[in-house]
Amino acid sequence: MSAQQAPNVRYVLPITVSYYAAHSNISSQMWRNKGLEIVQGQRKSIDSSILDASNLLASLPQEKHSDVAVVFEIKRFPIHGRVTLGGADLPRNTPLFTQEEVSQGRLEYLHDDSVAAYDSFAFRARLKSEGWDLSSPAESVILEEIFHISIKRRGSDPPELVTTDMLLEVLQGSRTFLTQKHLNTQDEDSAPDEVLFKVITAPRNGYIFNYITSESISEFTQEMINRVQVAFQSDGTLANGFVEFTVSDGEHETEPYTLHIGVLARTLLLDQVPEIKVQQGDDHTLVTEEMLMAYTGGPVEEDILYKITSTPKYAAVMVDRQPTSAFTQKQIKEGRVSVRFVKSTSPRDSVSFTARSRAANVSSVLNITVQPLAKIAQDPLLPQGSLVQLDRKLLDATPLANKTRASPTFTVIQQPRGARVVKSRGPDAGQPMQTFTQKDLDEGRIAIEILNNASGSKPGADQDEARFLLKAHGVPPAECVFSFQTSSYNPSAVYPATLLRIPDNAQVYRPRGDSFTTASPGSSTNGKPHISRRGNFWSVFIPILVVLLLLLLAGVLAYYLIRKNKTGKHNVQTAASKPKNGEVTTAETFRKTDPANNIPMSNVDSKGADPELLQHCRTTNPTLKKNQYWV
C-alpha cells in the first residue's frame, strides 16, 4: 500500500513593514535615507547618496537582479515644494520612480520659497518584476518611510571662497577659461546665480570677458563660472598680472581676494656652443650657461627642463657626478651638470635632447668632443720644397705623456694636400709615416715634407693641414689638427721650424746624420716669417770682431814687452846651491863692488846721534832660530 504524495502548493503571504523616521539621524531600513538640506527657494537633486533602497535586492539571486527593479511610490507629497522627475512634476495618480532614476540624478526637490524651515514626503519602496506582479516572497516586502527635507533661510550665511588654486595660467597671446578650480564659493543659503564676483582691480596683462557675448566684464556670477562662460584674454606680453575681486550674495560681501595670472611663453629660445670640449685626461667638464642655456625672454624666467632623448654611446651627462637622463637650467646655473667620457674608444659623441618650458619646447643636439692635451703650433709658415723637422716646436704631447706616464701615439688620419709626414732618419728615410710616438718626435725621427707648388705662380701663402689621432693609455683619443701655411722659399726669411732640407736652388750648409740641415734660425713670436738682414750683418760683423780682438791682443803684448825692457835685470844672483835650513852659507850671494866706491865704516857715537834715528838702528845681529837663515 503506497501513500499518495501531497500536491506542491505555493502560497504568497504579503508583508508590509511600516517605518516612520522622525529624524534623519535615526537609522533607516534602507541602505540610505539621509534626507535633504536645501536653501530657501532653491532646487536640489535627490540622488543615491541620500536615498538608496537597493538592499531589497539582497534577498534575490544575482541572476534575477536584471529582471527586477526597486520602485518608489510617493504616498504623501511635500507641502512646501514639489518633487520632479526629469524636470517634470510627478503625476498625482501615478507618483512612481525607480532606484535607477534616482541614481541617474533625475529626481529633484524644488522649494516654493516659503519661510517654512521643514518639509517632507512619505513613500513606499518595494521590488517589482517586469510583469508587475508579486511572484516571490522577496517581492512582497514593502518598506514605508519618510524623506525629511531641512530648509535653510536665504542670506543667513556669507559666501565663502573655497578655491585652493589661486593661479590662472594662460598661454602668451591666447585665452583661457576661469573654472571652479580657480573660483569656487560655498554658500549654503544662496544659489550659484546669486553669488556675485565684483572686480575691483583689473589685470594689466589682459582682460576678463564673457565668452558668450565676447564683451569685457567686471562682474560675473558663480553660475557663469560653473557653466564655463568667463574667460581671460592675454595681451601677448610675458608680464605676469593679477585680478582683485570681492564675493557677495546680496547681503554679505567678503574681503578682497587676489587671483594671480601667470603667462606661459609661447616660444623657447636656445643658446648653445657648437661643441663641449672635454680635456683629454680630465675626469669631467662642467656644463655652464655659456655652453647651454634655454630661456623664454620674459621678466621672470621659467625653470627649463632638459630631457635626453637619445643615450650617448661613449659619454655621459651627469648631475652631481651621477649619470642622468634629465636636468634643469637651474642645475646648470648651480654648477651641478657635467659631462665625461666613460669609454676610451672615440674622440667624440653627441646627445639629443628636448628643452621644455611650461608651454613651449625646442629640440637640439649637444656635441661632445675630446680636446687634445698637446701643444700645437698655430699656422706656422713653412717653405715649399723643404723638409721640416716635426718636433716639439710644431707638435708636442709632452703634457699628455706626463699625465699618463707613457709615450702618446700619433696616427695620421688625414695627410696634408701639399705635404706628407715622412721618416727623416734611417735606411727608410723619406718613407711616409702613419703612426709615430712622442719619443720619435723628441729623437728627431719624424719630418714633414713640403711639396713644391705645382702652379708656382699663385701669390701669397697656401693653407694646409694634417690631422692626427692622439692616443694614450687610459684616456679617450683626441683629434689633433695641425694647420700650417706654405709659400716659396725665401733665403732671408726666418722660419719657426728646423729645416732639414731646403730647395735645390738654395745653399745647403752641412750634412747631419742621415739628413741635411741648415743653420737653424730662431722662430718668431707669431710663427710668421719676416725678411731680415741678419745673415748679411753677421757675415760682416764677425770678421771685424776677429780683427779687433787680434789688434787688442797685439797691443797688450807690445805693452808688456816695453814695460819689461824699462825694468832691466836684477843684481841678485841665484845661489849655487840652496843652503839647508838653519845653516849659514859662506858663499857670496851679492856682486862685488869696486873698492873705489867703498864707504868706510866708522863707529857712531850715540851721544851725538838723533835719538829718534837710533831706535831704528840695530847694534847687534839677532840670534837665528831653527829653520832660519841669512840672505
C-alpha positions as a printed NumPy array, in Angstrom:
array([[  0.   ,   0.   ,   0.   ],
       [  1.523,   3.294,  -1.065],
       [  0.791,   6.755,   0.262],
       [ -0.34 ,   9.416,  -2.202],
       [  2.101,  12.398,  -2.46 ],
       [  0.607,  15.759,  -1.452],
       [  0.389,  18.315,  -4.282],
       [  3.02 ,  21.166,  -4.344],
       [  1.03 ,  24.248,  -3.387],
       [  2.707,  27.736,  -3.438],
       [  1.401,  30.334,  -1.01 ],
       [  2.144,  34.066,  -1.158],
       [  1.926,  35.958,   2.103],
       [  2.068,  39.776,   1.649],
       [  4.032,  41.541,   4.418],
       [  4.009,  45.305,   4.865],
       [  6.69 ,  46.938,   7.039],
       [  5.852,  50.489,   8.041],
       [  8.654,  52.622,   9.398],
       [  8.467,  56.327,  10.001],
       [ 11.759,  58.083,  10.615],
       [ 11.127,  61.136,  12.74 ],
       [ 14.605,  62.448,  12.049],
       [ 17.374,  61.694,   9.572],
       [ 19.679,  60.695,  12.391],
       [ 17.523,  57.681,  13.191],
       [ 18.59 ,  54.606,  11.251],
       [ 16.546,  53.539,   8.23 ],
       [ 15.616,  50.082,   6.929],
       [ 17.103,  51.102,   3.584],
       [ 20.737,  51.495,   2.768],
       [ 20.397,  55.272,   2.69 ],
       [ 17.67 ,  57.68 ,   3.692],
       [ 19.638,  60.707,   4.853],
       [ 17.2  ,  63.433,   3.947],
       [ 17.934,  66.699,   2.121],
       [ 19.22 ,  70.126,   3.131],
       [ 18.234,  72.933,   0.805],
       [ 18.274,  76.704,   0.741],
       [ 15.023,  78.58 ,   0.627],
       [ 13.686,  78.815,  -2.921],
       [ 16.34 ,  76.535,  -4.459],
       [ 16.244,  73.297,  -6.425],
       [ 18.349,  70.318,  -5.443],
       [ 18.846,  66.81 ,  -6.731],
       [ 17.934,  63.714,  -4.714],
       [ 20.467,  61.051,  -5.708],
       [ 21.576,  57.628,  -4.487],
       [ 23.975,  59.17 ,  -1.962],
       [ 20.966,  60.177,   0.202],
       [ 18.207,  57.789,  -0.995],
       [ 19.002,  54.133,  -1.797],
       [ 16.827,  51.03 ,  -1.316],
       [ 18.977,  48.639,  -3.32 ],
       [ 19.283,  46.395,  -0.262],
       [ 15.87 ,  44.925,  -1.222],
       [ 17.698,  43.053,  -4.   ],
       [ 19.888,  41.209,  -1.5  ],
       [ 17.236,  38.514,  -0.979],
       [ 17.175,  37.601,  -4.677],
       [ 19.728,  35.524,  -6.621],
       [ 22.238,  37.55 ,  -8.602],
       [ 20.901,  36.314, -11.941],
       [ 17.428,  37.82 , -11.208],
       [ 18.659,  41.343, -10.404],
       [ 18.404,  42.444, -14.019],
       [ 14.727,  41.402, -14.179],
       [ 13.673,  43.236, -11.02 ],
       [ 13.526,  46.977, -10.248],
       [ 13.328,  48.882,  -6.95 ],
       [ 10.251,  51.073,  -7.203],
       [  9.352,  54.08 ,  -5.017],
       [  5.775,  55.289,  -4.691],
       [  5.009,  58.612,  -3.014],
       [  2.144,  58.269,  -0.572],
       [  2.241,  61.869,   0.655],
       [  3.599,  64.783,  -1.327],
       [  5.688,  67.611,   0.245],
       [  3.795,  70.684,   1.432],
       [  6.338,  73.469,   0.7  ],
       [  7.78 ,  72.234,  -2.536],
       [  7.482,  69.855,  -5.497],
       [  9.127,  66.587,  -6.453],
       [ 10.117,  66.477, -10.127],
       [ 11.371,  63.66 , -12.329],
       [ 13.38 ,  64.695, -15.348],
       [ 12.252,  68.311, -14.841],
       [  8.502,  67.452, -14.775],
       [  6.289,  67.146, -11.705],
       [  5.374,  63.626, -10.649],
       [  1.75 ,  62.907, -11.575],
       [ -0.58 ,  62.662,  -8.617],
       [ -2.263,  59.494,  -9.859],
       [  0.943,  57.511, -10.514],
       [  3.75 ,  59.079,  -8.403],
       [  6.264,  56.327,  -9.169],
       [ 10.056,  56.426,  -9.748],
       [ 12.778,  53.777,  -9.666],
       [ 16.129,  53.452,  -7.909],
       [ 17.85 ,  53.64 , -11.304],
       [ 16.288,  57.062, -11.957],
       [ 17.435,  58.209,  -8.525],
       [ 20.985,  57.036,  -9.286],
       [ 20.896,  58.98 , -12.558],
       [ 20.119,  62.217, -10.652],
       [ 16.765,  62.744, -12.4  ],
       [ 14.797,  63.146,  -9.142],
       [ 14.779,  66.716,  -7.715],
       [ 13.075,  68.709,  -4.995],
       [ 12.107,  72.331,  -5.713],
       [ 11.309,  74.583,  -2.767],
       [  8.495,  77.112,  -3.146],
       [ 10.474,  79.941,  -1.474],
       [  8.252,  79.996,   1.595],
       [  9.581,  80.734,   5.066],
       [  8.992,  77.173,   6.27 ],
       [ 12.055,  75.532,   7.739],
       [ 10.946,  71.897,   7.233],
       [  9.28 ,  69.73 ,   4.602],
       [  8.969,  66.012,   3.838],
       [  7.244,  63.367,   1.778],
       [  6.217,  59.782,   2.587],
       [  6.891,  56.885,   0.238],
       [  6.882,  53.144,  -0.223],
       [  9.779,  51.134,  -1.598],
       [  9.44 ,  47.605,  -2.935],
       [ 10.649,  45.249,  -5.664],
       [  8.787,  44.993,  -8.914],
       [  9.382,  42.437, -11.652],
       [  8.871,  43.053, -15.326],
       [  5.4  ,  41.583, -15.184],
       [  4.428,  43.915, -12.327],
       [  3.047,  41.064, -10.275],
       [  4.188,  39.704,  -6.931],
       [  5.67 ,  36.312,  -7.766],
       [  8.027,  35.735,  -4.794],
       [  8.17 ,  36.414,  -1.045],
       [ 11.055,  38.881,  -1.589],
       [  8.929,  40.973,  -3.897],
       [  6.224,  41.157,  -1.252],
       [  8.457,  43.106,   1.195],
       [  7.376,  46.751,   1.288],
       [  9.236,  49.498,   3.164],
       [  7.367,  52.641,   4.163],
       [  9.486,  55.615,   5.233],
       [  9.583,  59.406,   5.268],
       [ 12.139,  61.53 ,   3.451],
       [ 12.946,  64.615,   5.529],
       [ 13.854,  67.979,   3.981],
       [ 15.524,  70.762,   6.012],
       [ 15.128,  74.277,   4.603],
       [ 17.728,  76.929,   5.335],
       [ 16.783,  80.565,   5.168],
       [ 18.418,  82.555,   2.376],
       [ 21.091,  85.12 ,   3.301],
       [ 21.823,  83.856,   6.743],
       [ 25.478,  82.974,   5.974],
       [ 28.059,  84.932,   3.94 ],
       [ 29.634,  83.265,   0.868],
       [ 32.982,  81.564,   1.394],
       [ 35.673,  81.159,  -1.255],
       [ 36.868,  77.544,  -1.134],
       [ 39.286,  77.673,  -4.077],
       [ 42.715,  76.235,  -3.331],
       [ 44.452,  77.173,  -6.606],
       [ 44.579,  80.96 ,  -6.899],
       [ 46.774,  80.927, -10.006],
       [ 45.413,  81.232, -13.532],
       [ 47.939,  80.229, -16.198],
       [ 47.459,  81.359, -19.767],
       [ 49.495,  80.861, -22.91 ],
       [ 51.098,  84.039, -24.231],
       [ 48.637,  85.865, -26.511],
       [ 45.816,  83.316, -26.047],
       [ 42.707,  82.906, -23.896],
       [ 41.779,  80.563, -21.084],
       [ 38.621,  79.882, -19.066],
       [ 38.04 ,  80.571, -15.39 ],
       [ 36.652,  77.393, -13.832],
       [ 35.699,  76.176, -10.384],
       [ 39.363,  75.229,  -9.977],
       [ 40.172,  78.948,  -9.916],
       [ 36.983,  80.489,  -8.492],
       [ 34.569,  78.456,  -6.381],
       [ 32.395,  79.569,  -3.485],
       [ 30.455,  77.777,  -0.802],
       [ 27.2  ,  79.446,   0.224],
       [ 24.562,  77.115,   1.589],
       [ 21.817,  79.691,   1.586],
       [ 22.451,  81.28 ,  -1.813],
       [ 22.058,  79.888,  -5.295],
       [ 25.067,  79.978,  -7.651],
       [ 23.417,  82.675,  -9.746],
       [ 23.061,  84.803,  -6.612],
       [ 26.787,  84.684,  -5.719],
       [ 28.363,  87.678,  -7.457],
       [ 32.064,  88.328,  -8.167],
       [ 32.969,  92.029,  -8.434],
       [ 36.325,  93.008,  -9.978],
       [ 37.921,  95.89 ,  -8.061],
       [ 41.388,  95.769,  -9.733],
       [ 41.5  ,  94.676, -13.357],
       [ 44.531,  92.771, -14.728],
       [ 47.133,  94.742, -16.694],
       [ 48.261,  91.909, -18.946],
       [ 44.844,  91.226, -20.473],
       [ 41.13 ,  91.404, -19.711],
       [ 38.23 ,  89.261, -18.446],
       [ 35.323,  88.785, -20.833],
       [ 32.034,  86.916, -21.273],
       [ 32.736,  84.061, -23.639],
       [ 29.123,  84.052, -24.898],
       [ 28.951,  87.754, -25.777],
       [ 32.747,  88.368, -26.127],
       [ 32.317,  91.557, -24.08 ],
       [ 34.682,  92.686, -21.36 ],
       [ 33.064,  92.339, -17.949],
       [ 33.806,  93.397, -14.389],
       [ 31.046,  91.344, -12.706],
       [ 30.044,  87.712, -13.074],
       [ 28.293,  85.03 , -11.016],
       [ 29.25 ,  81.634,  -9.694],
       [ 26.699,  80.195, -12.104],
       [ 28.661,  81.679, -15.049],
       [ 31.849,  80.145, -13.678],
       [ 30.151,  76.768, -13.325],
       [ 28.946,  76.935, -16.932],
       [ 32.426,  77.995, -18.205],
       [ 31.256,  81.342, -19.564],
       [ 34.02 ,  83.551, -18.101],
       [ 37.448,  83.737, -19.815],
       [ 40.681,  85.72 , -19.708],
       [ 42.427,  87.075, -22.813],
       [ 46.223,  87.629, -22.721],
       [ 47.535,  90.789, -24.392],
       [ 50.552,  88.943, -25.848],
       [ 53.196,  90.124, -23.396],
       [ 55.077,  87.899, -20.975],
       [ 54.31 ,  90.123, -17.996],
       [ 52.52 ,  88.424, -15.125],
       [ 49.42 ,  90.041, -13.645],
       [ 46.627,  89.66 , -11.118],
       [ 42.957,  90.494, -10.564],
       [ 41.392,  91.582,  -7.255],
       [ 37.715,  90.872,  -6.564],
       [ 35.127,  90.521,  -3.819],
       [ 32.316,  87.966,  -3.433],
       [ 28.76 ,  88.964,  -2.484],
       [ 25.435,  87.158,  -2.052],
       [ 23.37 ,  90.36 ,  -1.919],
       [ 23.553,  90.679,   1.85 ],
       [ 27.16 ,  89.881,   2.665],
       [ 30.397,  90.903,   0.92 ],
       [ 33.796,  89.375,   1.554],
       [ 37.209,  90.95 ,   1.838],
       [ 39.163,  91.33 ,  -1.451],
       [ 40.718,  88.203,  -2.913],
       [ 43.604,  88.069,  -5.415],
       [ 43.774,  85.737,  -8.382],
       [ 47.294,  85.692,  -9.884],
       [ 47.664,  85.39 , -13.658],
       [ 50.796,  83.697, -14.97 ],
       [ 51.682,  83.977, -18.665],
       [ 53.393,  80.993, -20.253],
       [ 55.835,  81.751, -23.071],
       [ 54.763,  80.524, -26.461],
       [ 58.337,  80.105, -27.729],
       [ 61.578,  78.958, -26.141],
       [ 64.983,  80.369, -27.099],
       [ 68.106,  78.225, -27.001],
       [ 71.743,  79.344, -26.929],
       [ 74.446,  76.682, -27.129],
       [ 78.041,  76.278, -28.257],
       [ 78.789,  74.085, -31.293],
       [ 80.514,  71.564, -29.04 ],
       [ 81.512,  70.985, -25.452],
       [ 85.202,  70.092, -25.184],
       [ 86.377,  67.636, -22.542],
       [ 90.115,  67.974, -21.886],
       [ 91.931,  64.724, -22.635],
       [ 92.605,  63.002, -19.331],
       [ 90.139,  65.108, -17.288],
       [ 87.588,  63.299, -15.15 ],
       [ 84.697,  65.57 , -16.168],
       [ 83.873,  69.007, -17.566],
       [ 81.214,  71.312, -16.125],
       [ 78.393,  72.478, -18.379],
       [ 77.952,  76.224, -17.893],
       [ 75.251,  78.635, -19.01 ],
       [ 77.701,  79.961, -21.607],
       [ 77.655,  76.485, -23.15 ],
       [ 73.927,  75.699, -22.872],
       [ 71.055,  77.998, -21.943],
       [ 67.338,  77.97 , -22.776],
       [ 65.138,  80.908, -21.847],
       [ 61.755,  82.475, -22.588],
       [ 62.8  ,  86.125, -22.57 ],
       [ 60.164,  87.115, -20.03 ],
       [ 60.633,  89.197, -16.864],
       [ 60.517,  86.032, -14.768],
       [ 62.338,  83.093, -16.296],
       [ 60.818,  79.65 , -16.051],
       [ 62.916,  76.716, -14.941],
       [ 63.677,  74.811, -18.126],
       [ 63.724,  71.021, -18.119],
       [ 66.171,  69.227, -20.435],
       [ 65.107,  65.7  , -21.354],
       [ 67.711,  63.472, -23.051],
       [ 66.045,  61.715, -25.98 ],
       [ 68.992,  59.612, -27.223],
       [ 71.502,  57.954, -24.924],
       [ 75.148,  58.75 , -25.842],
       [ 77.421,  55.803, -26.673],
       [ 80.758,  56.944, -25.284],
       [ 79.964,  59.889, -22.99 ],
       [ 77.569,  60.553, -20.131],
       [ 75.674,  63.579, -18.835],
       [ 75.769,  63.779, -15.046],
       [ 74.09 ,  65.696, -12.249],
       [ 76.163,  65.785,  -9.069],
       [ 78.529,  63.335, -10.836],
       [ 75.75 ,  60.768, -11.243],
       [ 74.504,  59.749, -14.742],
       [ 71.105,  61.2  , -15.521],
       [ 68.526,  61.369, -18.293],
       [ 67.162,  64.809, -17.364],
       [ 68.413,  68.037, -15.817],
       [ 67.25 ,  71.62 , -15.387],
       [ 68.575,  75.06 , -16.222],
       [ 68.75 ,  75.79 , -12.501],
       [ 71.094,  72.842, -12.001],
       [ 73.331,  74.16 , -14.8  ],
       [ 73.431,  77.56 , -13.103],
       [ 74.385,  75.92 ,  -9.799],
       [ 77.314,  74.099, -11.45 ],
       [ 75.884,  70.626, -10.879],
       [ 75.718,  69.412, -14.503],
       [ 78.809,  67.93 , -16.169],
       [ 79.849,  65.61 , -18.985],
       [ 82.541,  62.973, -19.166],
       [ 83.701,  60.188, -21.45 ],
       [ 83.027,  56.742, -19.991],
       [ 84.598,  54.795, -22.871],
       [ 88.102,  55.415, -24.27 ],
       [ 87.286,  54.402, -27.827],
       [ 86.028,  57.52 , -29.6  ],
       [ 87.112,  61.185, -29.698],
       [ 83.543,  62.496, -29.962],
       [ 79.908,  61.809, -29.098],
       [ 76.535,  63.563, -29.279],
       [ 73.427,  63.849, -27.114],
       [ 69.951,  64.644, -28.449],
       [ 67.697,  66.493, -26.035],
       [ 64.467,  68.451, -25.767],
       [ 64.288,  71.607, -23.661],
       [ 60.826,  72.232, -22.243],
       [ 59.163,  75.148, -20.522],
       [ 55.594,  75.157, -19.234],
       [ 54.138,  75.724, -22.698],
       [ 56.991,  75.514, -25.233],
       [ 59.786,  73.184, -26.196],
       [ 62.796,  73.081, -28.502],
       [ 64.966,  70.154, -29.593],
       [ 68.665,  70.146, -30.389],
       [ 71.873,  68.082, -30.334],
       [ 74.762,  68.617, -27.931],
       [ 78.132,  67.64 , -29.404],
       [ 80.852,  66.46 , -27.006],
       [ 84.468,  66.368, -28.217],
       [ 87.758,  65.323, -26.61 ],
       [ 90.246,  68.197, -26.597],
       [ 93.842,  67.002, -27.113],
       [ 96.243,  67.565, -24.249],
       [ 99.029,  68.765, -26.561],
       [100.739,  71.927, -27.769],
       [100.182,  72.523, -31.483],
       [101.732,  75.395, -33.436],
       [ 99.185,  77.77 , -34.91 ],
       [ 99.528,  78.299, -38.67 ],
       [103.339,  78.4  , -38.994],
       [104.662,  79.388, -42.428],
       [106.83 ,  76.658, -43.957],
       [108.828,  76.897, -47.208],
       [107.756,  74.84 , -50.17 ],
       [110.194,  72.198, -51.411],
       [111.764,  71.766, -47.979],
       [111.935,  69.019, -45.386],
       [110.832,  70.333, -41.981],
       [111.651,  68.664, -38.687],
       [108.426,  67.717, -36.899],
       [109.43 ,  68.351, -33.296],
       [108.141,  69.991, -30.135],
       [108.098,  73.414, -31.791],
       [105.309,  72.204, -34.056],
       [103.697,  69.249, -32.256],
       [104.172,  68.382, -28.595],
       [102.195,  65.874, -26.496],
       [104.54 ,  66.034, -23.523],
       [101.719,  67.221, -21.159],
       [ 99.733,  64.082, -22.005],
       [102.84 ,  61.934, -21.552],
       [103.405,  63.44 , -18.103],
       [ 99.8  ,  62.788, -17.13 ],
       [ 99.598,  59.199, -18.361],
       [103.272,  58.312, -17.7  ],
       [103.514,  56.802, -21.182],
       [104.604,  57.945, -24.633],
       [101.49 ,  59.065, -26.569],
       [100.929,  57.81 , -30.096],
       [100.046,  59.911, -33.144],
       [ 98.161,  58.273, -36.011],
       [ 97.801,  60.175, -39.271],
       [ 94.121,  60.202, -40.229],
       [ 94.43 ,  62.852, -42.94 ],
       [ 97.593,  63.731, -44.867],
       [ 98.053,  67.357, -45.991],
       [ 97.198,  68.199, -49.595],
       [100.596,  69.707, -50.334],
       [102.806,  67.826, -47.899],
       [103.349,  64.438, -46.325],
       [104.571,  63.105, -42.999],
       [107.748,  61.046, -43.542],
       [110.549,  59.393, -41.633],
       [113.633,  61.582, -41.522],
       [116.321,  59.097, -40.43 ],
       [117.467,  55.553, -41.082],
       [117.591,  53.445, -44.206],
       [113.903,  54.087, -44.936],
       [114.218,  57.88 , -44.582],
       [111.684,  59.682, -46.741],
       [109.052,  56.957, -46.454],
       [105.527,  58.084, -45.392],
       [104.683,  57.554, -41.725],
       [101.193,  56.662, -40.485],
       [101.967,  56.139, -36.788],
       [104.657,  57.577, -34.532],
       [105.16 ,  58.389, -30.864],
       [106.166,  61.413, -28.863],
       [109.514,  59.7  , -28.341],
       [110.009,  59.606, -32.12 ],
       [109.385,  63.35 , -32.225],
       [111.822,  64.013, -29.41 ],
       [114.536,  61.955, -31.121],
       [114.085,  63.768, -34.442],
       [112.852,  60.803, -36.468],
       [109.774,  62.453, -37.983],
       [109.598,  65.223, -40.563],
       [107.049,  66.793, -42.835],
       [107.977,  67.14 , -46.462],
       [106.534,  70.294, -48.041],
       [105.933,  69.775, -51.74 ],
       [106.508,  72.439, -54.358],
       [103.504,  74.38 , -55.571],
       [102.523,  72.949, -58.959],
       [101.393,  76.299, -60.346],
       [104.281,  78.247, -58.892],
       [102.524,  81.479, -59.736],
       [ 99.9  ,  81.695, -57.043],
       [100.627,  84.73 , -54.867],
       [100.589,  84.594, -51.077],
       [100.575,  81.545, -48.843],
       [ 98.652,  78.287, -49.26 ],
       [ 96.656,  76.941, -46.321],
       [ 97.042,  73.264, -45.475],
       [ 96.514,  70.951, -42.53 ],
       [ 97.289,  67.481, -41.22 ],
       [ 95.03 ,  65.563, -38.86 ],
       [ 96.283,  63.149, -36.222],
       [ 94.553,  60.898, -33.699],
       [ 96.339,  61.287, -30.365],
       [ 96.095,  58.221, -28.14 ],
       [ 97.401,  57.359, -24.699],
       [ 96.697,  54.665, -22.166],
       [ 93.607,  55.174, -20.002],
       [ 92.27 ,  58.296, -21.742],
       [ 89.928,  58.745, -24.716],
       [ 91.599,  59.559, -28.046],
       [ 91.578,  63.117, -29.349],
       [ 91.842,  64.534, -32.836],
       [ 94.731,  66.968, -33.388],
       [ 94.62 ,  69.423, -36.28 ],
       [ 97.996,  70.806, -37.325],
       [ 97.255,  73.784, -39.59 ],
       [100.095,  75.467, -41.455],
       [100.811,  77.715, -44.424],
       [103.252,  77.168, -47.255],
       [104.949,  79.604, -49.605],
       [108.013,  79.794, -51.823],
       [111.349,  79.549, -50.041],
       [112.895,  82.882, -49.063],
       [116.582,  82.694, -48.032],
       [116.332,  85.867, -45.961],
       [113.196,  84.776, -44.078],
       [113.179,  83.349, -40.552],
       [111.05 ,  80.179, -40.3  ],
       [109.628,  78.904, -36.988],
       [110.919,  75.386, -37.567],
       [114.058,  73.388, -38.212],
       [114.69 ,  72.896, -41.933],
       [116.32 ,  69.549, -42.64 ],
       [116.418,  70.241, -46.347],
       [115.89 ,  73.346, -48.407],
       [115.009,  73.615, -52.101],
       [117.674,  72.566, -54.625],
       [118.345,  76.138, -55.733],
       [119.184,  77.154, -52.139],
       [122.517,  76.713, -50.303],
       [122.935,  73.568, -48.201],
       [125.163,  74.282, -45.221],
       [126.188,  70.938, -43.824],
       [125.056,  67.335, -43.535],
       [123.97 ,  65.887, -40.216],
       [123.427,  62.171, -39.766],
       [121.153,  60.797, -42.472],
       [119.593,  64.15 , -43.25 ],
       [120.596,  67.65 , -44.226],
       [120.171,  70.778, -42.221],
       [120.768,  74.468, -42.45 ],
       [121.668,  76.803, -39.642],
       [118.515,  76.663, -37.529],
       [117.192,  80.173, -37.14 ],
       [115.153,  81.253, -34.175],
       [111.393,  81.319, -34.573],
       [109.386,  84.473, -34.488],
       [106.803,  85.038, -31.827],
       [103.815,  84.753, -34.106],
       [105.092,  81.924, -36.285],
       [105.23 ,  84.144, -39.368],
       [108.473,  84.63 , -41.276],
       [109.905,  88.066, -41.789],
       [112.506,  89.411, -44.172],
       [115.791,  90.047, -42.281],
       [119.38 ,  91.224, -42.985],
       [120.676,  89.225, -40.065],
       [122.705,  86.828, -42.306],
       [124.478,  89.686, -44.088],
       [125.064,  91.507, -40.802],
       [126.805,  88.569, -39.149],
       [128.901,  87.89 , -42.237],
       [130.359,  91.433, -41.912],
       [130.379,  91.75 , -38.146],
       [132.252,  88.532, -37.309],
       [135.409,  89.335, -39.379],
       [135.537,  92.836, -37.938],
       [135.226,  91.428, -34.45 ],
       [138.085,  88.976, -35.089],
       [140.346,  91.775, -36.375],
       [139.567,  93.904, -33.322],
       [140.372,  91.029, -30.989],
       [143.738,  90.449, -32.751],
       [144.627,  94.146, -32.506],
       [143.759,  94.116, -28.829],
       [145.972,  91.11 , -28.171],
       [148.874,  92.71 , -30.121],
       [148.572,  95.899, -28.092],
       [148.606,  94.025, -24.802],
       [151.701,  92.068, -25.882],
       [153.594,  95.21 , -27.015],
       [152.84 ,  96.952, -23.741],
       [154.202,  94.007, -21.799],
       [157.473,  93.9  , -23.779],
       [158.089,  97.659, -23.429],
       [157.451,  97.551, -19.699],
       [159.887,  94.656, -19.314],
       [162.706,  96.449, -21.148],
       [162.341,  99.518, -18.95 ],
       [162.588,  97.473, -15.76 ],
       [166.024,  95.842, -16.651],
       [167.838,  92.94 , -14.93 ],
       [168.082,  92.395, -11.14 ],
       [171.626,  92.37 ,  -9.392],
       [170.624,  89.48 ,  -7.191],
       [172.403,  86.324,  -8.178],
       [170.94 ,  82.941,  -7.598],
       [172.864,  80.726,  -5.166],
       [174.734,  77.761,  -6.484],
       [173.024,  75.542,  -4.027],
       [170.233,  76.166,  -1.585],
       [171.511,  76.034,   1.981],
       [169.858,  73.84 ,   4.437],
       [167.612,  75.357,   6.995],
       [169.47 ,  76.752,   9.958],
       [172.889,  76.786,   8.254],
       [174.855,  79.924,   7.334],
       [176.377,  79.93 ,   3.917],
       [179.86 ,  81.387,   3.379],
       [179.463,  81.881,  -0.349],
       [178.821,  85.374,  -1.531],
       [175.449,  85.918,  -2.93 ],
       [175.975,  89.586,  -3.915],
       [178.113,  91.003,  -6.691],
       [181.403,  92.529,  -5.577],
       [181.727,  96.296,  -5.818],
       [184.585,  98.458,  -6.87 ],
       [186.941,  99.297,  -3.937],
       [186.984, 102.911,  -5.007],
       [183.321, 103.068,  -4.283],
       [183.648, 101.6  ,  -0.793],
       [182.332, 103.657,   2.08 ],
       [184.45 , 103.396,   5.209],
       [182.716, 102.082,   8.262],
       [183.06 , 104.04 ,  11.499],
       [181.634, 103.936,  14.951],
       [178.82 , 106.324,  15.612],
       [178.695, 107.934,  18.93 ],
       [175.29 , 107.574,  20.326],
       [175.588, 110.699,  22.353],
       [175.57 , 112.979,  19.362],
       [173.133, 110.973,  17.36 ],
       [169.474, 111.649,  16.915],
       [167.589, 109.546,  19.459],
       [164.74 , 109.027,  17.023],
       [167.168, 107.712,  14.418],
       [168.952, 105.405,  16.866],
       [165.831, 103.488,  17.725],
       [165.771, 102.232,  14.143],
       [169.435, 101.11 ,  14.147],
       [170.367,  97.59 ,  15.173],
       [173.616,  97.354,  17.193],
       [173.905,  93.556,  17.29 ],
       [172.885,  90.756,  14.99 ],
       [169.831,  88.828,  16.266],
       [170.243,  85.157,  17.039],
       [168.885,  82.896,  14.274],
       [166.257,  80.441,  15.34 ],
       [165.656,  76.998,  13.918],
       [164.786,  76.874,  10.228],
       [166.001,  80.477,   9.741],
       [168.999,  81.63 ,   7.644],
       [170.579,  84.827,   6.388],
       [170.018,  86.127,   2.904]])
